[in-house]
Amino acid sequence: MTAARGPAYRWVILAVAFLGIFGALGLGRFGYSTVLPDMQPALGLSGAAAGSLASWNLAGYTLMALVGGLLASRFGPRKVVTTGMVVTAAGMLLTGFSGSLATASGARLLTGIGNGMVMAPSIALMSAWFDGRRLGLASTIAASGNGVGLVVAGPLVPRIVESGGVEGWRLAWYFFAVVTIFMALLTFGFERDRPSGTVRTRPPKTPNTGPGLVDLAGVVRSGYAWHLGSVNFLYGFAYLIYFTFFQKRLIADLDFSSETAGSLFLVVGASSLVFGVLWGAVSDRIGRGRTLATILALQALAAGLFALRPSTASLIMSAILFGSGVFSVPGLIGAACGDGFGPKLAFTSLGFVTVFIGAGMAIGPYVGGLLEDRFSSLAPSYVVSAAVFVVAALAAVLVRDARGRHC
């Protein structure tokens, strides 16, 4: 039985979710940007091919996001998240073993599949342990585990790569895999599906229809879910362009050293940790939609600075602005699902909405890579990122406040 602890145990649950997201996504997805400058020439990849590897990762994430939510609602998030982290670690190891675009693509697809079993269930779990007064805060703290990946990978990966010489980028992936396996053990040992004393309820079955499909049908009919999904799609498209090519833009386009690029990556991660708590608390007061719109507007400014004002001061400001809210968005979307659908449907609804972000993230880096190949610069890619962030902010401001009631 996984319902073994009382409500005070929620802080352990939050810590475990934070660390799990750090291992699986902070390293598995965002660590890719730090390894890319050395991995790309070693495998002889074009800009579009490098972008496609990120797209394969997000394709796996998209394929599994909805399924992961349904599995978590049926079998419990502890089992699903632990399994997802093991799958993610396997994908990391295979990425390190890759010798061609084809094998690297398969490895990144597997990593994405694992990611899809970790992110949505971990965030949705917060609605079972935290009430609406702290749900936004808890969800954004859990999601900011991504930022630890940047804090660790930014300064550490260049050192790992340098120590391994030509094959150093492979060592970085092996390191990521070991850390993720350790986090999987922590998750299995300490995560609980719900506080003790709560009863896990299921809707009645209908002929040929499992309870998960009944839940999903209700979510799919909700305009609220589709609205959140549209915001998620735009956000995913724009932000992964910024992330995927972050270090390459600095090193290849702007002639910064890998150490300086790693330091700026660290700034993004540190900002996300500092401000992630702030945005969650703000959303608990003024609503998810308004908070999302504010964050996305700041992301647009960050991408614009990265494209058009590549001075050191502007790049530092861009990193701070971008990091201040980038990892709060998934947490706020998760809190909005908890607001609108309640704990029982939180896993299924967030899984459904996560499909949209996966689609956006799968398309964005590929488009960014195509633009790089066309213009021999990543500046146009960041202009597109900024424009899409603006559209996302406009969509977010229209999200209705569902706190205190269900759809």
N, C-alpha and C positions, 0 to 999 in steps of 0.2 A: 504494500500500500504506500502511496506517495503522499497522502494527506495526513502527515504525522506531526505538524507543528501548528502553533497558534498564530494569531495575527502579528505578534511582535517579530515573528520570523521573517516578515516581509522584507526587512532590510538585508537579510542574508540572500533572499531570493533576488533582490535588486542587484546586489554585488555579484552574484553568480551570473546573472544575465549580462551584466556589464562586461565581465571578463570573457564570457563565451562569445559575445559579439566582437570583442577585441581580437580574439584568436581567429575566428572563422572569417569575419569580414574585414576587420581592421588590417589584418595581415594578408588574408587570402585574396581580397579584391584590391584594396588600396596599396598594398605592398607592391603590386604589379607596376605601378608608376615609378617606384624607386628602382626597380630591377630593369625596367625597359631600356634605358640608355645603353646598357651592356648586353642585354639579352637580344635586342634587335639586330645589331651587326653580327653577333655570333651565329644567329640563325639565318642571316641574309634576308631580313624582312623589309619590305617597303613600308611607307607610312600607312597606307591602307591596310596592309596585312597586320601591322602592329595594332591598329585600331580594331581589326577583326578579332584578334585574340580577346580583347576586352569584351567584344560583342558576343563571342562564344560563351564567355563566362556569364554574361547577363542573360543569354538565351537559356542556359541551364537554370539560372536563378528564376527566370520567368516560368519555365516549364514546371518547376517544383514549388513555386510560391503558393499557388492555390492548393495543390495537393498537400503541401506541408501543413497548411491551415486546417484542412479537412482531417488529416491524420492526427494532428494535435488535439482536435476536438473529440476524436474517437478514442485514441490510445493515451492521450496525455502528453503535454509538452516535454516532460522530462525525457521520455524515451525517444521522442522524435528529434529533439534538439541534440541529444547525445549522439544519436546515429548520424545526424547531419554533420556534426563536427568531425566524426571519424571519416566520413566520405570526403569532406573538405580537405582533411590532412592527406588522404590518399591522392587527391587531385594535385595538391601542392608537390608531393613527392614525384608524381609523374611529370609535372611541369619541369622540375629540375632534371629529369632524365631525358627530356625531349631533345630530338635532333633535327626536327624539321617543322614546318608550319603545320602539317597534318597532325603530327603527334602532339604538338603544343596545343592545337585547337581542341583535340579530344580531352587533353588534361584540363584545360581551362573550362570546358563544358562540364566535366565532372566536378570541378571545384565549385562552379555555379550551382549545380544541383544540390551539393551539400549546403551552400549558403542559403538556398531557398528553404531548407528545413530548419534553419537556425533563426534568422532575423525576425520574421513575422511571428512565429510562436513565442519567441522570447519577449517581444514587446507586448503582444496581446496578453501574455501571462500577467502583466502588471494590473490589468483590470480585475483580476481575481483576488489580488492582494491589497490594492489601494482604492480608496473611494475617490469620488470626483474632485474633492478638495486638494488631493495630492496626485491625481492620476497623470496630469500633464508633466508635473515635476519628475515623477518616477519614470515615465516613458522616455523623456528626453535624456535623463541620466543614463538609462540602459542603452539607448541608441548612441550616446556619446562614447561608448566603448570603441566605436570606430576610430575616434580621435586618438586613442592610446596607440592604435596601430601606426598612425602618422608620427607620433612622438617617438616611438621605438624605431620604426623603419627609416625615418628621415635621416637621422645621424648614424644609425648602426649599419644599414645596408652598404653604404659606400666603403666602410671599413671591412665588412665581410667580403665584398667583391674584390677589394684590393688585396686582401690576404690570400685569396684563391687564384689570383691571376686571371688568365683567360677564362677559366672555368668558375670564377668566383660567383657569378650570378646563379649558378646551380646550387652552391652552398647556401645562398640566401633562401632559396625555396626549401631546402632541407631544414634549415633553422625554423622557418615558418611552420613546417609540418610538425616538428617536435613540440613547439609551443602550443599548437592547436590540440594535439593529443593530450597534453597535460590539462588544458582547459576542459576537454571532454571528460576527463576523469573527475575533475571538480564538479562539473555539471551533474554527472551521474550520482555522485556522492551526496550532494547538498541540495539540489533543486527539488522542489515539491510542487505538485500540480495545483494545490489549493490549500487554504488553511484548514486545520482539523475542525470538525463540526459542521462543515459545509457539505451539502449533498450534491453529487454530480447528477444533473438531470438531463434527460434526452427527450426530444419530441417524439410522439408516437410514430411508429412505422406505418407507412402506407404500402399497399401491394407493390412489390418489385422496386421499392424505393427505400434506401437506407436513411437514417436520421441525418447523416452529413449532407445528402442531396436535398433533403427537405430544407435544411438550413440554408444551403447555397441558393436554392430557388428563391427564397425570401429575400436574400441579399441582392441577387441579380435584379429583382424587380424594384429595388430602391433607387430613386433618383439621387438620393444623398450619397450612396455608394459610388455611383457613376460620376458625380461631381468631384468627390475626393479622388477618384481614379484619374480624372482628367488633369487635376493639379499634379498628381503623382507622375503622370506620363511626361508632362512638360518639365517638371523638376528633374526627373531622371535623365532626360535627353540633354539638358543644359549642364547639369553639374558633373556628369561623367566626362564630358568633353574637357571641362576645366581640370579634372583630376587626372585623367588618363595621360594627357600631354603636358602636365605641369612641369616636370623636370626636363623633359625634352625641349620645351619652349625656352626654358632658362639656359640650358646647356648648348643646344644646337642653334637656336635663333639668336640668343642674346649674349652668348659667349661667357656665361657664368661657369664657375667651377662646379664639379659635382658636390663638393663639400658645402658651397654656398647654397646650391639648390636644395641639398638635404636640410640645411638650417632653415630655409624658408618653409619647407615641408613641415618641419618641427613647429614653426610659428602657427601654421594652419591647425595642426593637432592640438597645440596648447590653447589656442583661442577657442576651439570647440569644447574643450574640457571646462574652461572658465565660464563661457557664456551659455553652454548647454543647460545648466541649472537655471540661469536667469530666464531663458525663453520659456521653459516649462512652467515656472512660477507665474510669469506674465500671462501665459495662456489660461491658467487656472483662474485668473481674474478677469481678463477681457475677452476670452474666447479663442478657439483654435484658428478660425479663419483670419481674423485680424492679425494675429501673431504670425501666421504663415505668410500673409501678404507683406508684412514688414520685413521678415527674414528674406524673402525672395527678391524684394527690391534691393536689399543690400547685396545679395548675390549678383544681381545684374550689374551693380556698380563695380563690384570686385572683378568680374569678367571683363568689363569695359576697360578698367585700368590695366589689366594684364595684357589686353590687346593693343591699346593705343598710347599708354603712358609708361613705357618700360624703363623708367628710371628706378634706381634702387629704392628710393623712398616710396614711390608709387607701388612698386611690387610688394614691399613690406605691408603697406596699407591694404593692398588687395588681399594678401594672405590673411591678415587679421579680420577683414570684413567677411571674407569667404568662410574662414574657420568659425567665425562667431555664431553662425547659424546652420551650416550645411548639414550637420548630423542631428540637429534638432528637428528637421523636417520629418524624417521617418517616425520619430517619437511622437510628434504632434499629430501626424496622420493616424498613428495607432491609438492615441488618446481620443481622437475624434471618432474612431470606430467604436471604442469603448463607450463613449458618450451616447452615440446613436443607436447602438445595437445591444449594449449590455455585455456582461462577462460571458454569458452562454454563447453568444454569436461573435464574440470578439475575434476568435481564431479564424473562423470562416470568413468574416467580413474583411479582416485585414489581409488574409490570404488573397481574396478576390481583388482588393485594391492594389496589392503589391504586384499583381500581374501587370498593371499599367506602368509602374515604375520600371519593371523589368524590361518591358517593350521599349520604353524611352531610352533606357541605358544601353540596350542592345543596338539601337539605331544611332545614337549620338556619337560614340567614338568612331564608328565607321564613316559617318559623314565628315567628322573632323579630320580623319585621315585622308579622305578624298580631297578635301579642300587644301590640305597641306601639299599633297602631290601636285595639285593644280597650280598653286601659287608659290610653291617652294618656301612657305612660311606658315606658321601656325596662327598668325595674327587674325586672318579671316575666320578661323575656327572659333576663336574667342569672341569675335564680334557676333557670330551666330549664337553662341552660348548666352551672351548678354541679352540679345533680343528675345530669346525664348524665355529667359528668366522674367523679363518684363511681362510677357503674356501670362506666365504662371502666377505672378503677383496679382494681376487683374482678376484672374479666375479665383484665386484664393480669397480675395476680399468679399466675394459673393457667397462663400460657404456659410450656411446658416448655423447658428449656435444651438447645438443639440445637447448641451450640458443639462443633466437632470431629467432627460426624457429619452425614450427610445423611438427609432423610426417606426 
